[in-house]
């Protein structure tokens, strides 16, 4: 499966010595193929692990009001 995103977000590790992989999970209830993520992620920096689920979306929408 090939997925491309127009969303620009940065995933960074706390430091280069961490052994866990970068993990970013997007709930299919939020986006099936990356559509609509730009309003929640564009231009932001996240430290993994990142879970973009309904709670994340609800929190982001509340802060935008």
Wavefront OBJ file of the C-alpha trace (Angstrom):
o trace
v 0.000 0.000 0.000
v 1.343 3.398 -0.940
v 0.274 6.457 1.012
v 1.306 10.015 0.360
v 0.396 13.009 2.442
v 0.237 16.686 1.607
v 0.370 17.298 5.339
v 3.627 18.679 6.670
v 4.211 17.628 10.263
v 7.431 16.778 12.045
v 7.903 13.660 14.133
v 10.964 13.929 16.324
v 12.634 11.785 18.918
v 13.599 13.155 22.304
v 17.206 12.201 21.509
v 19.117 10.125 18.972
v 19.879 7.312 21.425
v 16.289 6.137 21.772
v 15.845 2.648 20.401
v 12.109 2.596 19.754
v 10.889 3.281 16.221
v 8.937 6.376 15.310
v 5.295 5.418 15.740
v 2.365 7.433 14.440
v -1.026 5.748 14.404
v -4.065 7.323 12.761
v -7.437 5.890 13.699
v -9.534 4.921 10.668
v -12.392 6.745 12.412
v -10.432 9.981 11.848
v -8.917 9.365 8.407
v -8.798 6.316 6.171
v -6.086 7.424 3.751
v -4.757 10.655 5.227
v -7.583 12.898 4.085
v -8.463 15.746 6.433
v -5.329 15.478 8.585
v -3.929 18.818 7.470
v -6.219 20.808 9.761
v -4.920 18.869 12.780
v -1.264 18.293 11.881
v -0.015 20.831 9.334
v 3.016 22.699 10.625
v 3.071 21.005 14.034
v 5.821 19.010 15.729
v 4.996 15.750 17.494
v 7.107 13.537 19.722
v 6.332 9.836 19.190
v 4.477 7.775 19.911
v 1.607 9.736 18.338
v -1.999 8.557 18.308
v -4.410 10.566 16.198
v -7.809 9.351 17.293
v -11.219 10.839 18.083
v -9.987 12.195 21.439
v -7.045 13.934 19.700
v -9.377 15.473 17.098
v -11.890 16.593 19.734
v -9.093 18.248 21.748
v -7.718 20.019 18.658
v -11.171 21.284 17.681
v -11.753 22.572 21.218
v -8.479 24.562 21.181
v -9.362 26.087 17.789
v -12.560 27.663 19.190
l 1 2 3 4 5 6 7 8 9 10 11 12 13 14 15 16 17 18 19 20 21 22 23 24 25 26 27 28 29 30 31 32 33 34 35 36 37 38 39 40 41 42 43 44 45 46 47 48 49 50 51 52 53 54 55 56 57 58 59 60 61 62 63 64 65
